[in-house]
């Protein structure tokens, strides 16, 4: 069995090959399709915009659909798919279900991961798209974009962030923001926030520090603030050894820009995080305090993934509404 991506990086399709029949495509509609074959039985998992389906077939017989009993999300993502800028940055725009063009101006919430090893903009219903729609229902135009350095578009695309993991991804978020505003003139570019977790949290902090004229508030969750403190070889893959190229670590660490803060910033971190240790946020907060820059810190129980998710989402929403002076 051969797994292959289509020409569209937001999709992954599944093919089967045998000498008698050649290659046969096992997936049809846009989405993320994966499979597993063992002892003549094929399990095909399809994750599309309408949900998740699973099918079983054996010895080439027609597939049987497997009933799933997973809880349905309380919101249904309403995604407009865009390609932003000359690099065709894959971008998702989510608007409130109640919004009518021309009737109101919408504050914007950028919601990226935008780093190595994870795509968010895929043609599949996912928890992060449902989360984005939840913020949209609160009154935001939510923009999710996979810029340079993200997987799915080949090695050359991923290597564009070698030696500087922030500058190009941050520019690509701006490109996606402008493309979304061109598509939907109701976006209010005077009220733009950005929120992210892990690499997305680093990107969010860098956005308000380095581009405060564009980004007016940020929520930075579980974010590496100083790449020298990151406790695995993962950084060296992109930045080399810190003794060999210390400038690469400076370019990729928002902590050095702490004194530039003039926008509302909320730092969030789980105190049991053993992936991005809490010292990142503590050091970032200390640098901000030393520079006399007011900010907020929310410590959480648990590890790298957030706990008490409903309460955390509501806390972020309240912070954003206050920061952007919007009524939600």
N, C-alpha and C positions, 0 to 999 in steps of 0.2 A: 504494500500500500504506500502511496506517495502523497505527502501533504504538501500543498503549495498555496501561496498567496495569489490572489488575482492581481490584475494591474492596478486595482484600486486599493490603496493601503488601509482603508476603513473596513475591508472585507477579507475573510480568509475562507477558501473553499477546499473541498476534499475530493480527491480523485482516487479511483481504484485502477490498477493495471494488471493485466495478465496477457500472456503471449497470444492466446486464442482470440481475444476480443479487443486488445489494445487498451487505451485509456478511456475510462468512463467517469464522467463527472457525477458525483453522488449528491451534490448540493445544488440548489437552484436559486432561491431568492437571496437578496443581499443580506449579509450577516456574517457571523463568526461560526464556522462549522468545523467540528473536530470529530474524530472517531477512534474506535479501538476494535481490532479484530483478534479473536482467539478461538481456536478449535472450530473454525468454520462459521462462527457467529460474529456479526458486525453490529456494534452499537454506534449509532450516529447521533451526535448531540448538535442541535442547531439553536443558536442564540441570535434572534433577529429583533427588529424594532417592535414586533408584536408580542414577544415573549420567548419562552424556552420550550423546545420540544425534543423528545428523545424517541428514537426508532430502533427496533431490533429486526435483523433479518438473518436467516441461516441458509447456507448453501444456495444462495442466489434466489431464494423465494421472496415474494413481496414482503415489504417491511411491515412490521406491526408497531403501531404507535403505543408508547408507554405512557400511561396516565401519570401526571405529576400533580402533587397536592401542595405545592409551595404557595405561601401567602402572596396575594397580589398587592402591589404597591398602592398606597393611598392616592398617588398622583400618576398620571400617564404622561411620560415625556412627549412634548410637542416640539420636534426638532426641525429646524431649517438648516440644511447642509450647505456650507459655503466653502469656496476656495479663495484664500486671501493672498493678495500680492503676487509678485512674479514667481515665487516659489510654490504657489498653489498650496498654502498652508491649510490643512484640513481643519475646518472650523465648524462648530455647532452653535447655533443661536436658538435660545429657548425664551419664549415670551409668555406672559400670563395668558391663561386660557380666556380670560375676560377682556383682554386688551382689544381695542378697536383702533385701527390706524388713524392717526391724526387727532384722536380725542385726548391724549395725555402724553406727557413726556415721562420716560422711564429712566430712573437711575440704572447704571450698568454695574454688573458684578462679573468680573473675570474670575474664572474658577479652574485654573490650570493644575496639572501635574507637570507636564511639559519637560520631563527629564528622561534619562535613559531607563530602559527596561519596562516602560509602561506606556500604553496608548490609552487615552480616554475617548478619543473621537473615533468610535467604531459603530457600525450599523447594527448594534445590538442593544437591547434594553439592559441597562446596567444600574447598579445602585448609585453610581455617581451621576448618571443622567437623571435618575429619579430625584436625587438630592438637589440637583440643579433646578429641576422643575419646581421643587418645593420652594426654593428661593424666588423663582419666577412668580409663583402664585402670591407671594408676599409683596409683589410690586416691582420686581427687577427684570431687566433684560439680562440674561445670563449668557456669557460667551465662554465657550470651552475650546481651546485650540492646542493642537499638537505641532509645535515648531521644530526647529532644527535640534538634533540630538535625540529625538524620540525614535523608537523602533518602527519597523514596518515599511521603510522606504530605502533600505539598503545600507551597506557599510559607509559609503561616502557621506550620506545624510547624517548618520550617527557620529561620524568623526569630525563634523564641523565644529563641535564644541571642545575639541582637544585643546588643552591649554587655557581655556576660558569657558567655564560652564554656565556663565550668567549672561554675558553681553548679547550673544545671538538669540538665545531663548527669550530674553526680555524684549528685544526689538521685534521678534515675531509676535509677541503678545500685543504690542502696539499695532502692528500690521493687521492682526486679526480684529482688533477693536475698531480700527478705521473701516475695514471692510464690512463689519457688521453694521456700523453706523451708516455707511453708504447704502446698504441694503434696506435698512429700516431707519428712516429719518427721525423717528420718535425717540431714539436713544439720546439721552442727555449727557453729553461729554463733559459737562461741568460737574457731574456727580458720578465718578467712576471709582469703584472699590475693587479690590482683588483679595481673594482668599485661597489658601492652599495648604497642603499637608506634606511634610517631609521635603522632598525637593521643591514641590509647589510652595511650601512655606518659605523656603529660602528665596524663591523667586518673588513671592509676595512682599517680603521685607525689602528686598533689593528694589522693587518697583517704587515703593513710596520714598525710599532713601535717594535713589538715583534719578527718578523721573517724577518728582512731586507735581510738576505742571500738568501731568497726564493722570496720575493715580492719586486719589484724594483720601484714601483710607485703606488699611490692610489688616487682614487676619493671618497671622503666620503660625502654623501649627507644627510642632515636632520638627523644627527646622534646624539643619546644620548652619550655624552662624559663622564658624571658623573651620574651614576644611582641614586644617592641621589637627583638629581635635577628633575628626571622624575616625572611628576605631577599627576600620577594616581596610583591606587593600583596594576596595572599590574606588576610592578617590584616585589612587595611583594609576589606575587604568586610564583615566582621562587627564590627569594633571601631572603625571610623572612623580618622581620622588621629591618631597618638599625641599631637600637639600640641593637638588639639581636645578629646580626652577621655582624658587620661592615666590616669584612674581605671579605665577599661575595661580597659586593659592590665594594671594591677595586679591586678584581679579575676581575670583570665584567665591569670596567670603564677604557677606554684607556687613560684618562687624566693624570693618575698617571705615565704614561710612556712617557710623552711628551718630556722629556730630551733625550730620546733614538733615536729620529728621525734623520735619515741620508739619507732618500730617499725623492723624490718629493711627496708632498701631497697637494691636492686641496680640500679645505673644501667648501661645497655649502649649503646654507640654505635660505629658504623663510622667509622673515622678518615678515610675518603674520601667521606663523606656531603656532597654538594653541595646537598641539599634542606634538611635540618635540620643545619646545620653543627655539627661536634663542640664548638665553643665553648659551645653550650647546656649540654652535660653537664659540661664543664670548669668553667663558671661555677657550675653547680648544686653540683658537688662542692666548689668553693672556698667557697661560702656555707655549706654544711653543716659544713665543717672549721672555718671561722671561728666558727661557733656551737657548736663542740664536739660535733657530732652524728655518731657513727660510722655508716658506710655502706660499700658496696662499689661499685667501678667496674670494668666489664669492657670494655676497648677491643677493637675488632675490625678486621680488614682489610675493605676493601670499602666500599660506599656505603650508601644509605639502607636497602636491603633486606639482611637478614642473610645472611652467608655461613657455611659450615660448620654448616649448620642442625641436623644430628643432634647434634653436639657442643654446640651452643648450647642446644638443648632439654634435653639431659641436665644441663647446668650449671644451668639454671633450676630443673629438678626437684630437684636436690640442694640448691640454695639454699632452695627452698620447704620441703622436708622438714626442713631444719635450723631454719628460722625458725618453723615451726609445730609442731615436735616431733612430727611424724607419721612413721610407718614406711613409708608408701607402699604 
